[in-house]
Amino acid sequence: MSASANLRPGANSFIIRLGQAHDVPGLTHLINAAFRVEQPFIGGDRTDPDGVRAYMEKGKFLLAEDCVGLAGCVYVELRGDRGYLGLLGVDPPRQGTGLGRKLMDAAENYFREAGCCAVDLRIISGRTPLLAFYRHHGYLETGTAPFAPDVPVKVPCHYICMSKRLV
Ligand SMILES: CC(C)(COP(=O)(O)OP(=O)(O)OC[C@H]1O[C@@H](n2cnc3c(N)ncnc32)[C@H](O)[C@@H]1OP(=O)(O)O)[C@@H](O)C(=O)NCCC(=O)NCCS
């Protein structure tokens, strides 16, 4: 993992590291804060400590951390020769400072180093601005998928699937 450090919070003064078991409480808080933007579509918190631990059993979290604390995260899971990227989230006050880009780059490097040929992700259908965000990062729509049946939705939702080939 790359590292740079000084004492100013923001995208130029953070480290990216792998999440560990002791990060579960902070990571749960960070994900729920970042994903509060989904509350028009989904009821309740995005996850809880058990949910984060379940992700950690299947994959890993890359965490961005600055002098203030956890600033962002992304979930990375190897699925054969493809990578699955999820739960990209930046602490709301630090959004728009370049951390999302750096976490995407770190996730793609993680998959590249693991020998993956492509990255897959999915977004909730109502969150159309994210299409432009991920297209900007080189992802293309590949189809749709039914929404997770156990997630309480406020409006009908499905997933939009997107992928990017790694070179
Ligand atoms: C989505 C999210 C992770 C982006 O992180 P961020 O730190 O705010 O984004 P950045 O400042 O790093 O911007 C990254 C790049 O995307 C671009 N971008 C941002 N929003 C965009 C949009 N709506 N359309 C197109 N490009 C966009 C920026 O211009 C920047 O481009 P550049 O690197 O070429 O200069 C953050 O807003 C977030 O946590 N949102 C809530 C959780 C969420 O929705 N996660 C995604 C779920 S699938």
PDBQT file of the ligand as one rigid body, heavy atoms in Angstrom, charges set to zero:
ROOT
HETATM    1  C1  LIG A 201     -18.790   8.560  -4.718  1.00  0.00    +0.000 C 
HETATM    2  C2  LIG A 201     -17.683   9.020  -3.795  1.00  0.00    +0.000 C 
HETATM    3  C3  LIG A 201     -16.945   7.830  -3.244  1.00  0.00    +0.000 C 
HETATM    4  C4  LIG A 201     -16.694   9.871  -4.607  1.00  0.00    +0.000 C 
HETATM    5  O1  LIG A 201     -15.604  10.255  -3.766  1.00  0.00    +0.000 OA
HETATM    6  P1  LIG A 201     -15.052  11.743  -3.790  1.00  0.00    +0.000 P 
HETATM    7  O2  LIG A 201     -13.857  11.794  -2.913  1.00  0.00    +0.000 OA
HETATM    8  O3  LIG A 201     -16.167  12.669  -3.463  1.00  0.00    +0.000 OA
HETATM    9  O4  LIG A 201     -14.647  11.913  -5.315  1.00  0.00    +0.000 OA
HETATM   10  P2  LIG A 201     -13.340  12.603  -5.906  1.00  0.00    +0.000 P 
HETATM   11  O5  LIG A 201     -13.203  13.978  -5.341  1.00  0.00    +0.000 OA
HETATM   12  O6  LIG A 201     -12.187  11.684  -5.704  1.00  0.00    +0.000 OA
HETATM   13  O7  LIG A 201     -13.680  12.662  -7.443  1.00  0.00    +0.000 OA
HETATM   14  C5  LIG A 201     -13.182  11.619  -8.268  1.00  0.00    +0.000 C 
HETATM   15  C6  LIG A 201     -13.347  11.988  -9.708  1.00  0.00    +0.000 C 
HETATM   16  O8  LIG A 201     -14.707  11.785 -10.083  1.00  0.00    +0.000 OA
HETATM   17  C7  LIG A 201     -15.203  12.948 -10.679  1.00  0.00    +0.000 C 
HETATM   18  N1  LIG A 201     -16.615  13.033 -10.359  1.00  0.00    +0.000 N 
HETATM   19  C8  LIG A 201     -17.148  13.223  -9.152  1.00  0.00    +0.000 A 
HETATM   20  N2  LIG A 201     -18.492  13.191  -9.254  1.00  0.00    +0.000 NA
HETATM   21  C9  LIG A 201     -18.776  12.989 -10.556  1.00  0.00    +0.000 A 
HETATM   22  C10 LIG A 201     -19.985  12.856 -11.300  1.00  0.00    +0.000 A 
HETATM   23  N3  LIG A 201     -21.185  12.934 -10.737  1.00  0.00    +0.000 N 
HETATM   24  N4  LIG A 201     -19.896  12.651 -12.623  1.00  0.00    +0.000 NA
HETATM   25  C11 LIG A 201     -18.691  12.545 -13.232  1.00  0.00    +0.000 A 
HETATM   26  N5  LIG A 201     -17.527  12.652 -12.571  1.00  0.00    +0.000 NA
HETATM   27  C12 LIG A 201     -17.570  12.874 -11.257  1.00  0.00    +0.000 A 
HETATM   28  C13 LIG A 201     -14.384  14.089 -10.093  1.00  0.00    +0.000 C 
HETATM   29  O9  LIG A 201     -14.372  15.199 -10.957  1.00  0.00    +0.000 OA
HETATM   30  C14 LIG A 201     -13.017  13.423 -10.031  1.00  0.00    +0.000 C 
HETATM   31  O10 LIG A 201     -12.417  13.393 -11.315  1.00  0.00    +0.000 OA
HETATM   32  P3  LIG A 201     -10.815  13.490 -11.512  1.00  0.00    +0.000 P 
HETATM   33  O11 LIG A 201     -10.182  12.502 -10.555  1.00  0.00    +0.000 OA
HETATM   34  O12 LIG A 201     -10.617  13.106 -12.951  1.00  0.00    +0.000 OA
HETATM   35  O13 LIG A 201     -10.472  14.908 -11.187  1.00  0.00    +0.000 OA
HETATM   36  C15 LIG A 201     -18.231   9.901  -2.616  1.00  0.00    +0.000 C 
HETATM   37  O14 LIG A 201     -18.928  10.993  -3.138  1.00  0.00    +0.000 OA
HETATM   38  C16 LIG A 201     -19.124   9.118  -1.672  1.00  0.00    +0.000 C 
HETATM   39  O15 LIG A 201     -18.655   8.564  -0.679  1.00  0.00    +0.000 OA
HETATM   40  N6  LIG A 201     -20.448   9.107  -1.944  1.00  0.00    +0.000 N 
HETATM   41  C17 LIG A 201     -21.403   8.410  -1.064  1.00  0.00    +0.000 C 
HETATM   42  C18 LIG A 201     -21.262   6.893  -1.159  1.00  0.00    +0.000 C 
HETATM   43  C19 LIG A 201     -21.483   6.401  -2.577  1.00  0.00    +0.000 C 
HETATM   44  O16 LIG A 201     -22.407   6.820  -3.258  1.00  0.00    +0.000 OA
HETATM   45  N7  LIG A 201     -20.612   5.484  -3.040  1.00  0.00    +0.000 N 
HETATM   46  C20 LIG A 201     -20.705   4.863  -4.337  1.00  0.00    +0.000 C 
HETATM   47  C21 LIG A 201     -21.682   3.742  -4.259  1.00  0.00    +0.000 C 
HETATM   48  S1  LIG A 201     -21.725   2.724  -5.720  1.00  0.00    +0.000 SA
ENDROOT
TORSDOF 0
